[in-house]
């Protein structure tokens, strides 16, 4: 069995009067590409924020690298480094691409500015965007901004081996992109998984079928606050689970209720 990197056990999370997660169990294993899918509003992005330590559960336990997390990531660093790529890229509009990608090193390392610029250029080259460090985010297309956010997520301080991400979290990385741009991002996700300086383990939230099929090894279907189905990506085509059948057919008839 692969080593569990992250475990969510009996997780409950409520916002206002709505319980988004209800005794949810989930395990992320080392070296796997995991996709979390399901209808909108079922807590998929909430799961990512819980894994990242940006939210704390109301009930249940989170284990990172075998150690139980208490509180938020800002309260006590985890034994594993978790990187996150946000849905909207979340770049600083007033900073150049280079300053965005190297932001954490500029703020938290003692590396020289030239050394940081060299590392930034390496990261940009890895995501297929060499030589754009002086541009502003407003000068980039949506797909390019996504790739810049990937470059930022994999930035690591060579003087601190623990700074390299052990797991990456992707929140809808292909949302709003045309099919060709989506393919570029999907290929990039896989490239970063197998690359020398990439991250072998990742969790992705996505609605897009092409992204699910091209980037995931294992799939979890989240609905009504619980994992309702899990399996290998190819098992999507053979399962009799009515939730999976309805989700991938796009039918309005079935156990998933259509809002509005």
N, C-alpha and C positions, 0 to 999 in steps of 0.2 A: 504494500500500500504506500502511496505517496504521502509525504509528510504534510499534516495539516498546518497551513500558515495562519489562517484566521478561522475562528469558530464563533458563531452566534448561537446561543442556547436560550430558548424560551424568551425571546425578545418581544417586548411590548412597547409600542410607542403611540402616543395619542396627541393630537393637536386639536385644542378646543374640545368639542364633544365627539370628535371622530377618531376612532381607534384605527390607525393605519396598519400597524403590525400587531398580530395577536398570537403570542407564543410561537414566534417564528424561529426555526432552526435552519442553519446554513453553514456549510464548511467550504473554505477555499483551500485547495491543495497546491503545494509547490509544483511549479512547472506547468500548470494548467491554464487554459484559456476558457474562462467561464462567462457565459452570457446570462443576464437576468432579464426576463421578458415578462410581458403581461399587459393588461389594459392600462390606460392612463389613470393616474391617481391611486394606484395600488401600493405605493410605497417603495418603488424600485430605487429612486434617487435617495430616499430616506435611508435605505440599506447602505448605499455608498457612503453617505455622510456619517453613519454609525461606524462603518469599517474604518473610515479616515479619522475618526475621533473628533469630528466637528459637532456631533450630537451625542448625547448620552441617552441610553434607554431608560424608560420608566420602570421596566422590570426586566429580569434576565441578566445574562452574563456574556461578556465578550472576551475571548482569549486571542491574544496576538503572539505568535511564536511560542505558544504553550503557557504564556503568562496572562493572568487575569488583569484586564484593564480596569482601573478605577478612575472615574471621572472622564475628563476630556484630554485630548492629546496635549493641550497647553498646560495641564496640571502635572503631567509626568510623561516624558517621552517613552514610546514603545521600544521594545527590543528589536523590532523590525521597522524599516523605513517604508512608509506608504506614500506613493505619489498620486496626484489626482489631476485629470484633464477635464475641465469643466465644459459644459455644453456650449456656452457662449464664448469660449476661449479665455475670457476674463483678463484681457491684456490692459495695461495702463496706457490710456490714449496719449498721455503727455510724455511718455518715454519712447525712445527708439526701440526697434526690434531687439538690438543687442542689449540694451538696458533691461528690457523685459525678461529676456532669456537668462541673463546673468544676475537678476535682481537678488536672489537669495545669497549668492556668493559676494556680491557687493556689500550686502548688509551684514552678513554673519561669518565671513571668512577673513583671513589675513593675507590672502593671495594678492599679488600685485595686479593693478588694473590691466596690464598687458597680458598677464597669465589668464585672467578671467576672459579677456577678449579672445584669446586663442581657444579657450575651452568653449566659449559661445560659438565660435565659428565652426568648431568640430561638431557641436550639436546641431547647428543649422545645416551643415553638410549631410549629417545623418538623416535628416528629414527632407532632403532634396531641395534646400533653399540656401545654397552658398551665396555669399556676397550681398545679402540684403540687410545686414545689420544696421545700416544707417537709415533705413526707411522707417516711417511712422506707421502704426497699425492702420490708420485711415487709408494708406496707400495700397493696402493688400486686399486681395479677394477673400471671401469667406473661407475657402479651402486653405489658402495660405495662412490665414490667422489661426486656423485649427492646427496646422502643422507647426507654427511657431509655439503654440501652447504645448505641443508634444515635446519640442526641443527644450522648453523650460522645465517640463516634468522630469526629464531624464538628466538634467544637469546635476553633477555631483562634484564634490570637493575631493580632488585626488589626494589631498593630505589627510582626509578622513574617510577610510574605506566604508564606514557605516553609513555614509551619506548617499550611497548608491541605492536606488529604490529596490526593495525586495518584491513589491507588488505594485502595479499601476491600476488605477481606477479610471474608467472612461465613462463619462455621462453623455450618452447620445452623441458620439463623435461625428456621425454623418448626418445629423439632423439639419435640414434646410439646404443640403447640398444636391447638386444635380448628379445624375448617375455616374458620369465620368469622374467628377471630383470625389464622389463616394468611393469609387473603386481605388483611387489614389490613396485615400485615407485608410481603406481596408488593407491594402497592400502594405502600407506603412506600419500599421499595427502589428501585422505578422513579421515584418522586417525587424522591428524593434524587439520582438520576442526572441528572435534567433540571432540577432546581431551581437557582436563582441561586447559592446557597452550598453546593450539593451536590458530589458527586464523580462525574465522568462515566465512570470506569473502575472495574469491580469484578470480583472473583473470588468465586464462591460454591461451597461444598460443601453438597450436599443430597441426600437420598434421595427427597423428596416430588415426585411427578410434576407436581402443580399448580404447585409452586414452580419447577421446571425450565422448564415451558412458559410461565409468566407472567413470569419474570424474566430468562431467558437468551436471548442472541442466538446464542451458539456453545456447543457442548457437547463436553467431553472425557471419554472413558470410560477409567478407570484400572483395570487388573487385572493381577495377576502382576508388579507393579512397573513396568509400562510403560503408555503411552497406546496402547490397542488400537483406538480409533476416535475420530474427531473430525468434526464437521460442524455445519451450522446446525441450530437447534432443530427446524425443520419436517422435516428429513431423518430424524429419529427414526422417522417413520411409514413411510418408504419404503426404508430400508436393509435389506439382506439379512444384515448382520453378526449372527451367531448370539448373540453376547454381548448386544447391544442388544435383540434379539428376546426373549431369555430374561429379561433384567432388567426390561423394561417389561410383560411378560406375567405375571411372578411365578411362572413355572413352575419346578418342582424338577428338571425334565429339561433337560439342556443342558450346555454347557462350563463353566458356573459351578458348582463343587461346593458342595453345601449342608453346612455344618458341623453336627456332632452327629447 
